[in-house]
Amino acid sequence: MSQPRPLHGEQRGQRLAALYLLGCLLFNYPLLQLFARDGAFFGVPLLYCYIFGAWAALIGLMALVVERRDRS
């Protein structure tokens, strides 16, 4: 059985660029304003939970893109 091939540089670059744009949207004013309210999640303000959650999700997605292997 052959080894899976890594993603081509162009595909990887396009996916990382899309993740960059997603990050720009996630950390833009309108979405941040949705979570800038009084309230807490386990004692942590909602805005902080959103920022760190979105940040962690972007890091995880970037790791998947960089480490992913093409299945075809």
N, C-alpha and C positions, 0 to 999 in steps of 0.2 A: 504494500500500500504506500502511495507516495505521500510525502510531507505536504501539508497545506502551505500555499504560497502566501507571503506577506502582502498586504495591500500595496498597490502601486503608489508611488510618491504623490501623483496627481490626485488620486482618490483620497488619500490621507489628508493632503493639504486642503481639499475642498471640505472635508468633514470638520477639520479643525477650524476653518474659516466660518463654517456654519455654527460651530460651538461658540466662537467669538461673538458672532452676532446674537446668539441666544443669550450670552452673558450680558451683552449691552442692553438687551431688552429686559432681562431679569433685574438689573441694577439701575434701571431708568426710573425717573421720578414717579410716573403714574403708578407703577406697581409697588414701589416703596411706600407711597402714600396710602395704599390699601392696608398695609400692616402697621402704619404709624398711629395706632390707636391704643387707648387704654385697655389693657388686658395682658394676661401672662399665660405662659405654657410652662407648668411646673415651676412657677416663680420667676421665669425669665421673660422679659418683655417680648411681645410678638415680633416686633421689628428685628430684634437680634436673632430670634429663632429663624426668621425668614432669611436674613442675610447669610448666616452660617450654614443653613440648610441648602440654599441655592449654591453657595460657594462649594460645599462638599459634593453636591450633585454634579456641578461642572467639572470638578477634579476627577470624580469617578468616570464621567463620560469621556473625558480626555484620556484617561488611562485605558479605557476600552478601545478607543480609536487607535491609540498608539500601539497597543499590544495585540490588537485583533489580527487574525490571519484570515485570508480569503478562503472560502470553502469550495470555490469552484475549481 
